[in-house]
């Protein structure tokens, strides 16, 4: 049996080579379980292995192929609804973003929403709840809790 690589670098992330192929791919930011299963199925067919094969047991060429499938999923038959950026706001293309590209895109979307002065954009920038949740009793989201803090003593 071939040597299993402990760490495999895909799309800028170090993934555990001992985990099954589909599960290891979820370590890439922007790749969820369903999308990872679809990618694993395509890779398994191409390299004639099982989806549960450890990621580190795949040949070196598989790393570049996996990265290509993640970056261009529509080209390899993954449906449009599975990508995380269908019909991009500015280009209209179906893309799947991972890593820092995803973070930058999310930041730009929030900035755009704030610039057009949408309700959602304003609430995002203020750090308030966006999706209709109540804020009367538990509005503390990413803020310092004031409850339990003692005032500085007098005297």
Secondary structure, DSSP 4 states (H G I P E B T S, - for coil): -PPPPSEEEETTEEEETTSBHHHHGGGSTT--HHHHHHHHHHHHHHHT--TTSBGGGS-HHHHHHHHHHHH-TGGGT--GGGSSBSS-TTT---B---THHHHHHHHHHHHHHHHTT-HHHHHHHHT---SS---SS---SSS---TTPPPPPP-
